[in-house]
Amino acid sequence: MLSCKELVAHSSDFLDGQLSFRERLAVRTHLAMCRHCRRFIRQMRLSQAVLRRLPDTPIPELDALSARLAKQRRDDLVS
């Protein structure tokens, strides 16, 4: 059976459908027994879904917002 560390190493290929039958079976067997890795795979699937919804072109307002939030966080850490 795969270890958790091995599952993490195979997770992207698993989610992309790029594993052999034997590798998929090993991942699925591990997931059936390990709730932590099931949670990890759910989080990975959610991350993929969010990334797919991001716009292809950059949005200038988001860059400005990001810079402002980063500055505010730095200021909060200093005070």
N, C-alpha and C positions, 0 to 999 in steps of 0.2 A: 504494500500500500504506500501511496505517496505521503511524504511528510508535508506539513503546512508550508514549509519553505519551498519545497518542490512545486506545490500547487501554485503558489504565488508566481514562481518562475514560468509556469505554463499558462497562467491565467489569460494573458492577452491572446495567445494562440488559440486557447479554448474558446474564448468569446468571439474570435474571428473565424472560427470553424476550420482551423488549419491543423488540427491534430489528427493523427491516425486513429483508427478504431480502437486499438489497444490503449493509446494514450487517453482518449476520451473516456474509455471505460475506467481507467485508473483515476481520472479526475472525478468522474461521477461517483465512484465508490467512496472516495475520500469525502466528497461533499455530503453524501448520505450519512456519514458518521460525524462530521465536524461542523458544528453550528457557527463557529467563528469564521471558517472559510466560506460557508454559505453566505454569511453577512458580507464578507469581503467581495464575493462575486456579485451580490446584489448591488453593492456600492459601485463596483466597476461598471456594471450595466447602466446604472443611473448616470454615472459620469459620462459614459459614451453617448447616452441619449441627450444630455445637456450639451455636450460638445457638437453634436450633429445639428442642434438648433441654433448655434451661434451664426451670426451673419458672416458671409464670406469677405465683405469689405469692412475695413476698420471704421468705427464710428468715433469722430473726434470728441464728442461730448463724453464718451466713456473714458477716453484717455485723460481728459481734464478731471473728471470725477475721481478716477483712480489716483491721480497725483494729489488731489486735494485730500482724499481720505488717508493716503500714506503720510502726508504732512501732518494731518491732525493726529494720527496714531503716534508719530514720532514726538510731537509736542506733548501728548498725553503721557508718554513714557518718561519724558524729561521732568515733567512737573510732579 
